[in-house]
Amino acid sequence: MVNTPHAAIFSSAASPHVGRIEFSEPSGGRSRGYFNCLATFALDGEDWSVPLEMISAYRADMLGFFEELGAETGGWEGVKEWSSEFAEMSIRATNLGEGDAVLDVHLHWPPEYEKEQTGTIHVRADELAKFAERMRAFLRMPEGGSRFIRREGR
C-alpha cells in the first residue's frame, strides 16, 4: 500500500461556499498504535486546522464513513455522521441524490474544547468514492471497519 501525504475533497462548482476538507501530516499508525494527522477545513478563504489522534479502531471508523459515502453516491435517506476519537472534528453528511452531497463540518480544539468552528460545503457525490480511496492510502489501511453506533451525549 502506497502512503499518501494528504487527502482532500473540494467543494463543487454548485456549492454556496468555496472550501475543502483535507487531512495531512500523517504519522504513526503502522499497527495498533496511535495515528496522528492534521485535519483542515477551509471555507471562503479561511483555513482552520486541528490535530487528530486516533487508535486503529477510530481510524477504521473514519475510513468506513468515507467508504460508506462513496458507495452511495446516488443518495441516501437521513444524515450520516462521523466524529474523531476525541471529537476534535465531526462531519454530518446528507445526499438527496441530486448530484452533490452536503458536508457539515464542526471543529473543536483541545484541551478545553471551547474554541470551535463550523461550516458547510457541497461536494460532488461522484467524487466521494475517489476521496475514500485517497483516505484509504492516507490512513494506511486496506479497508474501513464497522461503523460505531454512538448514543446521544457520548
Phi and psi in radians as a Rosetta constraint file:
Dihedral C 1 N 2 CA 2 C 2 CIRCULARHARMONIC -1.437 0.35
Dihedral N 2 CA 2 C 2 N 3 CIRCULARHARMONIC 2.277 0.35
Dihedral C 2 N 3 CA 3 C 3 CIRCULARHARMONIC -1.354 0.35
Dihedral N 3 CA 3 C 3 N 4 CIRCULARHARMONIC 2.439 0.35
Dihedral C 3 N 4 CA 4 C 4 CIRCULARHARMONIC -2.018 0.35
Dihedral N 4 CA 4 C 4 N 5 CIRCULARHARMONIC 2.274 0.35
Dihedral C 4 N 5 CA 5 C 5 CIRCULARHARMONIC -1.289 0.35
Dihedral N 5 CA 5 C 5 N 6 CIRCULARHARMONIC -0.276 0.35
Dihedral C 5 N 6 CA 6 C 6 CIRCULARHARMONIC -2.862 0.35
Dihedral N 6 CA 6 C 6 N 7 CIRCULARHARMONIC 2.813 0.35
Dihedral C 6 N 7 CA 7 C 7 CIRCULARHARMONIC -2.454 0.35
Dihedral N 7 CA 7 C 7 N 8 CIRCULARHARMONIC 2.303 0.35
Dihedral C 7 N 8 CA 8 C 8 CIRCULARHARMONIC -2.442 0.35
Dihedral N 8 CA 8 C 8 N 9 CIRCULARHARMONIC 2.623 0.35
Dihedral C 8 N 9 CA 9 C 9 CIRCULARHARMONIC -2.262 0.35
Dihedral N 9 CA 9 C 9 N 10 CIRCULARHARMONIC 2.400 0.35
Dihedral C 9 N 10 CA 10 C 10 CIRCULARHARMONIC -1.935 0.35
Dihedral N 10 CA 10 C 10 N 11 CIRCULARHARMONIC 2.707 0.35
Dihedral C 10 N 11 CA 11 C 11 CIRCULARHARMONIC -1.104 0.35
Dihedral N 11 CA 11 C 11 N 12 CIRCULARHARMONIC 2.647 0.35
Dihedral C 11 N 12 CA 12 C 12 CIRCULARHARMONIC -1.396 0.35
Dihedral N 12 CA 12 C 12 N 13 CIRCULARHARMONIC 2.920 0.35
Dihedral C 12 N 13 CA 13 C 13 CIRCULARHARMONIC -1.101 0.35
Dihedral N 13 CA 13 C 13 N 14 CIRCULARHARMONIC -0.466 0.35
Dihedral C 13 N 14 CA 14 C 14 CIRCULARHARMONIC -1.514 0.35
Dihedral N 14 CA 14 C 14 N 15 CIRCULARHARMONIC -0.092 0.35
Dihedral C 14 N 15 CA 15 C 15 CIRCULARHARMONIC -1.142 0.35
Dihedral N 15 CA 15 C 15 N 16 CIRCULARHARMONIC 2.397 0.35
Dihedral C 15 N 16 CA 16 C 16 CIRCULARHARMONIC -1.207 0.35
Dihedral N 16 CA 16 C 16 N 17 CIRCULARHARMONIC -0.273 0.35
Dihedral C 16 N 17 CA 17 C 17 CIRCULARHARMONIC -2.240 0.35
Dihedral N 17 CA 17 C 17 N 18 CIRCULARHARMONIC 2.536 0.35
Dihedral C 17 N 18 CA 18 C 18 CIRCULARHARMONIC -1.609 0.35
Dihedral N 18 CA 18 C 18 N 19 CIRCULARHARMONIC 2.251 0.35
Dihedral C 18 N 19 CA 19 C 19 CIRCULARHARMONIC -3.037 0.35
Dihedral N 19 CA 19 C 19 N 20 CIRCULARHARMONIC -3.015 0.35
Dihedral C 19 N 20 CA 20 C 20 CIRCULARHARMONIC -2.782 0.35
Dihedral N 20 CA 20 C 20 N 21 CIRCULARHARMONIC 2.775 0.35
Dihedral C 20 N 21 CA 21 C 21 CIRCULARHARMONIC -2.065 0.35
Dihedral N 21 CA 21 C 21 N 22 CIRCULARHARMONIC 2.220 0.35
Dihedral C 21 N 22 CA 22 C 22 CIRCULARHARMONIC -2.397 0.35
Dihedral N 22 CA 22 C 22 N 23 CIRCULARHARMONIC 2.458 0.35
Dihedral C 22 N 23 CA 23 C 23 CIRCULARHARMONIC -2.061 0.35
Dihedral N 23 CA 23 C 23 N 24 CIRCULARHARMONIC 2.282 0.35
Dihedral C 23 N 24 CA 24 C 24 CIRCULARHARMONIC -2.559 0.35
Dihedral N 24 CA 24 C 24 N 25 CIRCULARHARMONIC 3.112 0.35
Dihedral C 24 N 25 CA 25 C 25 CIRCULARHARMONIC 0.945 0.35
Dihedral N 25 CA 25 C 25 N 26 CIRCULARHARMONIC 0.924 0.35
Dihedral C 25 N 26 CA 26 C 26 CIRCULARHARMONIC -1.245 0.35
Dihedral N 26 CA 26 C 26 N 27 CIRCULARHARMONIC 2.526 0.35
Dihedral C 26 N 27 CA 27 C 27 CIRCULARHARMONIC -2.681 0.35
Dihedral N 27 CA 27 C 27 N 28 CIRCULARHARMONIC 2.660 0.35
Dihedral C 27 N 28 CA 28 C 28 CIRCULARHARMONIC 1.281 0.35
Dihedral N 28 CA 28 C 28 N 29 CIRCULARHARMONIC -2.886 0.35
Dihedral C 28 N 29 CA 29 C 29 CIRCULARHARMONIC 1.316 0.35
Dihedral N 29 CA 29 C 29 N 30 CIRCULARHARMONIC 0.358 0.35
Dihedral C 29 N 30 CA 30 C 30 CIRCULARHARMONIC -1.252 0.35
Dihedral N 30 CA 30 C 30 N 31 CIRCULARHARMONIC -0.412 0.35
Dihedral C 30 N 31 CA 31 C 31 CIRCULARHARMONIC -2.413 0.35
Dihedral N 31 CA 31 C 31 N 32 CIRCULARHARMONIC -2.128 0.35
Dihedral C 31 N 32 CA 32 C 32 CIRCULARHARMONIC -1.554 0.35
Dihedral N 32 CA 32 C 32 N 33 CIRCULARHARMONIC -0.047 0.35
Dihedral C 32 N 33 CA 33 C 33 CIRCULARHARMONIC -1.236 0.35
Dihedral N 33 CA 33 C 33 N 34 CIRCULARHARMONIC -3.139 0.35
Dihedral C 33 N 34 CA 34 C 34 CIRCULARHARMONIC -1.236 0.35
Dihedral N 34 CA 34 C 34 N 35 CIRCULARHARMONIC 2.522 0.35
Dihedral C 34 N 35 CA 35 C 35 CIRCULARHARMONIC -1.970 0.35
Dihedral N 35 CA 35 C 35 N 36 CIRCULARHARMONIC 2.291 0.35
Dihedral C 35 N 36 CA 36 C 36 CIRCULARHARMONIC -2.071 0.35
Dihedral N 36 CA 36 C 36 N 37 CIRCULARHARMONIC 2.514 0.35
Dihedral C 36 N 37 CA 37 C 37 CIRCULARHARMONIC -2.775 0.35
Dihedral N 37 CA 37 C 37 N 38 CIRCULARHARMONIC 3.063 0.35
Dihedral C 37 N 38 CA 38 C 38 CIRCULARHARMONIC -1.944 0.35
Dihedral N 38 CA 38 C 38 N 39 CIRCULARHARMONIC 2.207 0.35
Dihedral C 38 N 39 CA 39 C 39 CIRCULARHARMONIC -1.797 0.35
Dihedral N 39 CA 39 C 39 N 40 CIRCULARHARMONIC 2.229 0.35
Dihedral C 39 N 40 CA 40 C 40 CIRCULARHARMONIC -2.120 0.35
Dihedral N 40 CA 40 C 40 N 41 CIRCULARHARMONIC 2.360 0.35
Dihedral C 40 N 41 CA 41 C 41 CIRCULARHARMONIC -2.111 0.35
Dihedral N 41 CA 41 C 41 N 42 CIRCULARHARMONIC 2.116 0.35
Dihedral C 41 N 42 CA 42 C 42 CIRCULARHARMONIC -1.976 0.35
Dihedral N 42 CA 42 C 42 N 43 CIRCULARHARMONIC 2.396 0.35
Dihedral C 42 N 43 CA 43 C 43 CIRCULARHARMONIC -2.583 0.35
Dihedral N 43 CA 43 C 43 N 44 CIRCULARHARMONIC 2.058 0.35
Dihedral C 43 N 44 CA 44 C 44 CIRCULARHARMONIC 0.884 0.35
Dihedral N 44 CA 44 C 44 N 45 CIRCULARHARMONIC 0.791 0.35
Dihedral C 44 N 45 CA 45 C 45 CIRCULARHARMONIC 1.560 0.35
Dihedral N 45 CA 45 C 45 N 46 CIRCULARHARMONIC -0.035 0.35
Dihedral C 45 N 46 CA 46 C 46 CIRCULARHARMONIC -1.966 0.35
Dihedral N 46 CA 46 C 46 N 47 CIRCULARHARMONIC 2.471 0.35
Dihedral C 46 N 47 CA 47 C 47 CIRCULARHARMONIC -2.093 0.35
Dihedral N 47 CA 47 C 47 N 48 CIRCULARHARMONIC 2.415 0.35
Dihedral C 47 N 48 CA 48 C 48 CIRCULARHARMONIC -2.261 0.35
Dihedral N 48 CA 48 C 48 N 49 CIRCULARHARMONIC 2.371 0.35
Dihedral C 48 N 49 CA 49 C 49 CIRCULARHARMONIC -2.234 0.35
Dihedral N 49 CA 49 C 49 N 50 CIRCULARHARMONIC 2.533 0.35
Dihedral C 49 N 50 CA 50 C 50 CIRCULARHARMONIC -2.420 0.35
Dihedral N 50 CA 50 C 50 N 51 CIRCULARHARMONIC 2.378 0.35
Dihedral C 50 N 51 CA 51 C 51 CIRCULARHARMONIC -1.309 0.35
Dihedral N 51 CA 51 C 51 N 52 CIRCULARHARMONIC 2.455 0.35
Dihedral C 51 N 52 CA 52 C 52 CIRCULARHARMONIC -2.029 0.35
Dihedral N 52 CA 52 C 52 N 53 CIRCULARHARMONIC 2.510 0.35
Dihedral C 52 N 53 CA 53 C 53 CIRCULARHARMONIC -2.354 0.35
Dihedral N 53 CA 53 C 53 N 54 CIRCULARHARMONIC 2.153 0.35
Dihedral C 53 N 54 CA 54 C 54 CIRCULARHARMONIC -2.473 0.35
Dihedral N 54 CA 54 C 54 N 55 CIRCULARHARMONIC 2.466 0.35
Dihedral C 54 N 55 CA 55 C 55 CIRCULARHARMONIC -1.340 0.35
Dihedral N 55 CA 55 C 55 N 56 CIRCULARHARMONIC 2.979 0.35
Dihedral C 55 N 56 CA 56 C 56 CIRCULARHARMONIC -1.054 0.35
Dihedral N 56 CA 56 C 56 N 57 CIRCULARHARMONIC -0.608 0.35
Dihedral C 56 N 57 CA 57 C 57 CIRCULARHARMONIC -1.104 0.35
Dihedral N 57 CA 57 C 57 N 58 CIRCULARHARMONIC -0.678 0.35
Dihedral C 57 N 58 CA 58 C 58 CIRCULARHARMONIC -1.303 0.35
Dihedral N 58 CA 58 C 58 N 59 CIRCULARHARMONIC -0.559 0.35
Dihedral C 58 N 59 CA 59 C 59 CIRCULARHARMONIC -1.102 0.35
Dihedral N 59 CA 59 C 59 N 60 CIRCULARHARMONIC -0.764 0.35
Dihedral C 59 N 60 CA 60 C 60 CIRCULARHARMONIC -1.128 0.35
Dihedral N 60 CA 60 C 60 N 61 CIRCULARHARMONIC -0.656 0.35
Dihedral C 60 N 61 CA 61 C 61 CIRCULARHARMONIC -1.128 0.35
Dihedral N 61 CA 61 C 61 N 62 CIRCULARHARMONIC -0.731 0.35
Dihedral C 61 N 62 CA 62 C 62 CIRCULARHARMONIC -1.067 0.35
Dihedral N 62 CA 62 C 62 N 63 CIRCULARHARMONIC -0.853 0.35
Dihedral C 62 N 63 CA 63 C 63 CIRCULARHARMONIC -1.103 0.35
Dihedral N 63 CA 63 C 63 N 64 CIRCULARHARMONIC -0.728 0.35
Dihedral C 63 N 64 CA 64 C 64 CIRCULARHARMONIC -1.025 0.35
Dihedral N 64 CA 64 C 64 N 65 CIRCULARHARMONIC -0.661 0.35
Dihedral C 64 N 65 CA 65 C 65 CIRCULARHARMONIC -1.068 0.35
Dihedral N 65 CA 65 C 65 N 66 CIRCULARHARMONIC -0.880 0.35
Dihedral C 65 N 66 CA 66 C 66 CIRCULARHARMONIC -1.207 0.35
Dihedral N 66 CA 66 C 66 N 67 CIRCULARHARMONIC -0.592 0.35
Dihedral C 66 N 67 CA 67 C 67 CIRCULARHARMONIC -1.126 0.35
Dihedral N 67 CA 67 C 67 N 68 CIRCULARHARMONIC -0.710 0.35
Dihedral C 67 N 68 CA 68 C 68 CIRCULARHARMONIC -1.072 0.35
Dihedral N 68 CA 68 C 68 N 69 CIRCULARHARMONIC -0.775 0.35
Dihedral C 68 N 69 CA 69 C 69 CIRCULARHARMONIC -1.088 0.35
Dihedral N 69 CA 69 C 69 N 70 CIRCULARHARMONIC -0.755 0.35
Dihedral C 69 N 70 CA 70 C 70 CIRCULARHARMONIC -1.181 0.35
Dihedral N 70 CA 70 C 70 N 71 CIRCULARHARMONIC -0.482 0.35
Dihedral C 70 N 71 CA 71 C 71 CIRCULARHARMONIC -1.389 0.35
Dihedral N 71 CA 71 C 71 N 72 CIRCULARHARMONIC -0.272 0.35
Dihedral C 71 N 72 CA 72 C 72 CIRCULARHARMONIC -2.113 0.35
Dihedral N 72 CA 72 C 72 N 73 CIRCULARHARMONIC 0.838 0.35
Dihedral C 72 N 73 CA 73 C 73 CIRCULARHARMONIC -1.147 0.35
Dihedral N 73 CA 73 C 73 N 74 CIRCULARHARMONIC -0.322 0.35
Dihedral C 73 N 74 CA 74 C 74 CIRCULARHARMONIC -1.354 0.35
Dihedral N 74 CA 74 C 74 N 75 CIRCULARHARMONIC -0.062 0.35
Dihedral C 74 N 75 CA 75 C 75 CIRCULARHARMONIC 1.989 0.35
Dihedral N 75 CA 75 C 75 N 76 CIRCULARHARMONIC 2.881 0.35
Dihedral C 75 N 76 CA 76 C 76 CIRCULARHARMONIC -2.687 0.35
Dihedral N 76 CA 76 C 76 N 77 CIRCULARHARMONIC 2.864 0.35
Dihedral C 76 N 77 CA 77 C 77 CIRCULARHARMONIC -1.544 0.35
Dihedral N 77 CA 77 C 77 N 78 CIRCULARHARMONIC 2.505 0.35
Dihedral C 77 N 78 CA 78 C 78 CIRCULARHARMONIC 1.343 0.35
Dihedral N 78 CA 78 C 78 N 79 CIRCULARHARMONIC -2.761 0.35
Dihedral C 78 N 79 CA 79 C 79 CIRCULARHARMONIC -2.061 0.35
Dihedral N 79 CA 79 C 79 N 80 CIRCULARHARMONIC 2.372 0.35
Dihedral C 79 N 80 CA 80 C 80 CIRCULARHARMONIC -1.843 0.35
Dihedral N 80 CA 80 C 80 N 81 CIRCULARHARMONIC 2.385 0.35
Dihedral C 80 N 81 CA 81 C 81 CIRCULARHARMONIC -2.238 0.35
Dihedral N 81 CA 81 C 81 N 82 CIRCULARHARMONIC 2.597 0.35
Dihedral C 81 N 82 CA 82 C 82 CIRCULARHARMONIC -2.472 0.35
Dihedral N 82 CA 82 C 82 N 83 CIRCULARHARMONIC 2.551 0.35
Dihedral C 82 N 83 CA 83 C 83 CIRCULARHARMONIC -2.481 0.35
Dihedral N 83 CA 83 C 83 N 84 CIRCULARHARMONIC 2.449 0.35
Dihedral C 83 N 84 CA 84 C 84 CIRCULARHARMONIC -1.158 0.35
Dihedral N 84 CA 84 C 84 N 85 CIRCULARHARMONIC 2.928 0.35
Dihedral C 84 N 85 CA 85 C 85 CIRCULARHARMONIC -0.940 0.35
Dihedral N 85 CA 85 C 85 N 86 CIRCULARHARMONIC -0.739 0.35
Dihedral C 85 N 86 CA 86 C 86 CIRCULARHARMONIC -1.890 0.35
Dihedral N 86 CA 86 C 86 N 87 CIRCULARHARMONIC 0.339 0.35
Dihedral C 86 N 87 CA 87 C 87 CIRCULARHARMONIC 1.071 0.35
Dihedral N 87 CA 87 C 87 N 88 CIRCULARHARMONIC 0.502 0.35
Dihedral C 87 N 88 CA 88 C 88 CIRCULARHARMONIC -1.241 0.35
Dihedral N 88 CA 88 C 88 N 89 CIRCULARHARMONIC -0.512 0.35
Dihedral C 88 N 89 CA 89 C 89 CIRCULARHARMONIC -2.419 0.35
Dihedral N 89 CA 89 C 89 N 90 CIRCULARHARMONIC 2.394 0.35
Dihedral C 89 N 90 CA 90 C 90 CIRCULARHARMONIC -2.405 0.35
Dihedral N 90 CA 90 C 90 N 91 CIRCULARHARMONIC 2.611 0.35
Dihedral C 90 N 91 CA 91 C 91 CIRCULARHARMONIC -2.327 0.35
Dihedral N 91 CA 91 C 91 N 92 CIRCULARHARMONIC 2.305 0.35
Dihedral C 91 N 92 CA 92 C 92 CIRCULARHARMONIC -1.979 0.35
Dihedral N 92 CA 92 C 92 N 93 CIRCULARHARMONIC 2.212 0.35
Dihedral C 92 N 93 CA 93 C 93 CIRCULARHARMONIC -2.095 0.35
Dihedral N 93 CA 93 C 93 N 94 CIRCULARHARMONIC 2.384 0.35
Dihedral C 93 N 94 CA 94 C 94 CIRCULARHARMONIC -2.270 0.35
Dihedral N 94 CA 94 C 94 N 95 CIRCULARHARMONIC 2.628 0.35
Dihedral C 94 N 95 CA 95 C 95 CIRCULARHARMONIC -2.661 0.35
Dihedral N 95 CA 95 C 95 N 96 CIRCULARHARMONIC 1.873 0.35
Dihedral C 95 N 96 CA 96 C 96 CIRCULARHARMONIC -1.528 0.35
Dihedral N 96 CA 96 C 96 N 97 CIRCULARHARMONIC 0.107 0.35
Dihedral C 96 N 97 CA 97 C 97 CIRCULARHARMONIC 1.421 0.35
Dihedral N 97 CA 97 C 97 N 98 CIRCULARHARMONIC 0.407 0.35
Dihedral C 97 N 98 CA 98 C 98 CIRCULARHARMONIC -1.860 0.35
Dihedral N 98 CA 98 C 98 N 99 CIRCULARHARMONIC 0.282 0.35
Dihedral C 98 N 99 CA 99 C 99 CIRCULARHARMONIC 1.891 0.35
Dihedral N 99 CA 99 C 99 N 100 CIRCULARHARMONIC -0.584 0.35
Dihedral C 99 N 100 CA 100 C 100 CIRCULARHARMONIC -2.033 0.35
Dihedral N 100 CA 100 C 100 N 101 CIRCULARHARMONIC 2.578 0.35
Dihedral C 100 N 101 CA 101 C 101 CIRCULARHARMONIC -1.813 0.35
Dihedral N 101 CA 101 C 101 N 102 CIRCULARHARMONIC 2.573 0.35
Dihedral C 101 N 102 CA 102 C 102 CIRCULARHARMONIC -1.861 0.35
Dihedral N 102 CA 102 C 102 N 103 CIRCULARHARMONIC 2.171 0.35
Dihedral C 102 N 103 CA 103 C 103 CIRCULARHARMONIC -1.989 0.35
Dihedral N 103 CA 103 C 103 N 104 CIRCULARHARMONIC 2.001 0.35
Dihedral C 103 N 104 CA 104 C 104 CIRCULARHARMONIC -1.659 0.35
Dihedral N 104 CA 104 C 104 N 105 CIRCULARHARMONIC 2.129 0.35
Dihedral C 104 N 105 CA 105 C 105 CIRCULARHARMONIC -1.972 0.35
Dihedral N 105 CA 105 C 105 N 106 CIRCULARHARMONIC 2.408 0.35
Dihedral C 105 N 106 CA 106 C 106 CIRCULARHARMONIC -2.289 0.35
Dihedral N 106 CA 106 C 106 N 107 CIRCULARHARMONIC 2.160 0.35
Dihedral C 106 N 107 CA 107 C 107 CIRCULARHARMONIC -1.936 0.35
Dihedral N 107 CA 107 C 107 N 108 CIRCULARHARMONIC 2.467 0.35
Dihedral C 107 N 108 CA 108 C 108 CIRCULARHARMONIC -2.302 0.35
Dihedral N 108 CA 108 C 108 N 109 CIRCULARHARMONIC 2.301 0.35
Dihedral C 108 N 109 CA 109 C 109 CIRCULARHARMONIC -1.765 0.35
Dihedral N 109 CA 109 C 109 N 110 CIRCULARHARMONIC 2.188 0.35
Dihedral C 109 N 110 CA 110 C 110 CIRCULARHARMONIC -1.316 0.35
Dihedral N 110 CA 110 C 110 N 111 CIRCULARHARMONIC 2.878 0.35
Dihedral C 110 N 111 CA 111 C 111 CIRCULARHARMONIC -1.577 0.35
Dihedral N 111 CA 111 C 111 N 112 CIRCULARHARMONIC -0.337 0.35
Dihedral C 111 N 112 CA 112 C 112 CIRCULARHARMONIC -1.516 0.35
Dihedral N 112 CA 112 C 112 N 113 CIRCULARHARMONIC -0.343 0.35
Dihedral C 112 N 113 CA 113 C 113 CIRCULARHARMONIC 1.073 0.35
Dihedral N 113 CA 113 C 113 N 114 CIRCULARHARMONIC 0.470 0.35
Dihedral C 113 N 114 CA 114 C 114 CIRCULARHARMONIC -1.498 0.35
Dihedral N 114 CA 114 C 114 N 115 CIRCULARHARMONIC -0.645 0.35
Dihedral C 114 N 115 CA 115 C 115 CIRCULARHARMONIC -1.380 0.35
Dihedral N 115 CA 115 C 115 N 116 CIRCULARHARMONIC 2.315 0.35
Dihedral C 115 N 116 CA 116 C 116 CIRCULARHARMONIC -2.567 0.35
Dihedral N 116 CA 116 C 116 N 117 CIRCULARHARMONIC 2.780 0.35
Dihedral C 116 N 117 CA 117 C 117 CIRCULARHARMONIC -2.510 0.35
Dihedral N 117 CA 117 C 117 N 118 CIRCULARHARMONIC 2.391 0.35
Dihedral C 117 N 118 CA 118 C 118 CIRCULARHARMONIC -2.295 0.35
Dihedral N 118 CA 118 C 118 N 119 CIRCULARHARMONIC 2.752 0.35
Dihedral C 118 N 119 CA 119 C 119 CIRCULARHARMONIC -3.110 0.35
Dihedral N 119 CA 119 C 119 N 120 CIRCULARHARMONIC 2.990 0.35
Dihedral C 119 N 120 CA 120 C 120 CIRCULARHARMONIC -2.342 0.35
Dihedral N 120 CA 120 C 120 N 121 CIRCULARHARMONIC 2.367 0.35
Dihedral C 120 N 121 CA 121 C 121 CIRCULARHARMONIC -2.269 0.35
Dihedral N 121 CA 121 C 121 N 122 CIRCULARHARMONIC 2.667 0.35
Dihedral C 121 N 122 CA 122 C 122 CIRCULARHARMONIC -1.800 0.35
Dihedral N 122 CA 122 C 122 N 123 CIRCULARHARMONIC 2.358 0.35
Dihedral C 122 N 123 CA 123 C 123 CIRCULARHARMONIC -2.172 0.35
Dihedral N 123 CA 123 C 123 N 124 CIRCULARHARMONIC 2.674 0.35
Dihedral C 123 N 124 CA 124 C 124 CIRCULARHARMONIC -1.148 0.35
Dihedral N 124 CA 124 C 124 N 125 CIRCULARHARMONIC 2.204 0.35
Dihedral C 124 N 125 CA 125 C 125 CIRCULARHARMONIC -1.042 0.35
Dihedral N 125 CA 125 C 125 N 126 CIRCULARHARMONIC -0.613 0.35
Dihedral C 125 N 126 CA 126 C 126 CIRCULARHARMONIC -1.264 0.35
Dihedral N 126 CA 126 C 126 N 127 CIRCULARHARMONIC -0.110 0.35
Dihedral C 126 N 127 CA 127 C 127 CIRCULARHARMONIC -1.569 0.35
Dihedral N 127 CA 127 C 127 N 128 CIRCULARHARMONIC -0.229 0.35
Dihedral C 127 N 128 CA 128 C 128 CIRCULARHARMONIC -1.150 0.35
Dihedral N 128 CA 128 C 128 N 129 CIRCULARHARMONIC -0.667 0.35
Dihedral C 128 N 129 CA 129 C 129 CIRCULARHARMONIC -1.147 0.35
Dihedral N 129 CA 129 C 129 N 130 CIRCULARHARMONIC -0.698 0.35
Dihedral C 129 N 130 CA 130 C 130 CIRCULARHARMONIC -1.139 0.35
Dihedral N 130 CA 130 C 130 N 131 CIRCULARHARMONIC -0.683 0.35
Dihedral C 130 N 131 CA 131 C 131 CIRCULARHARMONIC -1.137 0.35
Dihedral N 131 CA 131 C 131 N 132 CIRCULARHARMONIC -0.708 0.35
Dihedral C 131 N 132 CA 132 C 132 CIRCULARHARMONIC -1.046 0.35
Dihedral N 132 CA 132 C 132 N 133 CIRCULARHARMONIC -0.690 0.35
Dihedral C 132 N 133 CA 133 C 133 CIRCULARHARMONIC -1.096 0.35
Dihedral N 133 CA 133 C 133 N 134 CIRCULARHARMONIC -0.758 0.35
Dihedral C 133 N 134 CA 134 C 134 CIRCULARHARMONIC -1.131 0.35
Dihedral N 134 CA 134 C 134 N 135 CIRCULARHARMONIC -0.662 0.35
Dihedral C 134 N 135 CA 135 C 135 CIRCULARHARMONIC -1.161 0.35
Dihedral N 135 CA 135 C 135 N 136 CIRCULARHARMONIC -0.640 0.35
Dihedral C 135 N 136 CA 136 C 136 CIRCULARHARMONIC -1.013 0.35
Dihedral N 136 CA 136 C 136 N 137 CIRCULARHARMONIC -0.828 0.35
Dihedral C 136 N 137 CA 137 C 137 CIRCULARHARMONIC -1.199 0.35
Dihedral N 137 CA 137 C 137 N 138 CIRCULARHARMONIC -0.718 0.35
Dihedral C 137 N 138 CA 138 C 138 CIRCULARHARMONIC -1.086 0.35
Dihedral N 138 CA 138 C 138 N 139 CIRCULARHARMONIC -0.784 0.35
Dihedral C 138 N 139 CA 139 C 139 CIRCULARHARMONIC -1.377 0.35
Dihedral N 139 CA 139 C 139 N 140 CIRCULARHARMONIC -0.117 0.35
Dihedral C 139 N 140 CA 140 C 140 CIRCULARHARMONIC 1.083 0.35
Dihedral N 140 CA 140 C 140 N 141 CIRCULARHARMONIC 0.782 0.35
Dihedral C 140 N 141 CA 141 C 141 CIRCULARHARMONIC -2.291 0.35
Dihedral N 141 CA 141 C 141 N 142 CIRCULARHARMONIC 2.474 0.35
Dihedral C 141 N 142 CA 142 C 142 CIRCULARHARMONIC -1.271 0.35
Dihedral N 142 CA 142 C 142 N 143 CIRCULARHARMONIC -0.507 0.35
Dihedral C 142 N 143 CA 143 C 143 CIRCULARHARMONIC -2.835 0.35
Dihedral N 143 CA 143 C 143 N 144 CIRCULARHARMONIC 2.824 0.35
Dihedral C 143 N 144 CA 144 C 144 CIRCULARHARMONIC -1.342 0.35
Dihedral N 144 CA 144 C 144 N 145 CIRCULARHARMONIC 2.999 0.35
Dihedral C 144 N 145 CA 145 C 145 CIRCULARHARMONIC -1.959 0.35
Dihedral N 145 CA 145 C 145 N 146 CIRCULARHARMONIC -3.066 0.35
Dihedral C 145 N 146 CA 146 C 146 CIRCULARHARMONIC -1.071 0.35
Dihedral N 146 CA 146 C 146 N 147 CIRCULARHARMONIC 2.426 0.35
Dihedral C 146 N 147 CA 147 C 147 CIRCULARHARMONIC -1.321 0.35
Dihedral N 147 CA 147 C 147 N 148 CIRCULARHARMONIC 2.422 0.35
Dihedral C 147 N 148 CA 148 C 148 CIRCULARHARMONIC -1.245 0.35
Dihedral N 148 CA 148 C 148 N 149 CIRCULARHARMONIC 2.590 0.35
Dihedral C 148 N 149 CA 149 C 149 CIRCULARHARMONIC -1.876 0.35
Dihedral N 149 CA 149 C 149 N 150 CIRCULARHARMONIC 2.015 0.35
Dihedral C 149 N 150 CA 150 C 150 CIRCULARHARMONIC -1.820 0.35
Dihedral N 150 CA 150 C 150 N 151 CIRCULARHARMONIC 2.394 0.35
Dihedral C 150 N 151 CA 151 C 151 CIRCULARHARMONIC -1.562 0.35
Dihedral N 151 CA 151 C 151 N 152 CIRCULARHARMONIC 2.612 0.35
Dihedral C 151 N 152 CA 152 C 152 CIRCULARHARMONIC -0.976 0.35
Dihedral N 152 CA 152 C 152 N 153 CIRCULARHARMONIC 2.374 0.35
Dihedral C 152 N 153 CA 153 C 153 CIRCULARHARMONIC 1.551 0.35
Dihedral N 153 CA 153 C 153 N 154 CIRCULARHARMONIC 0.057 0.35
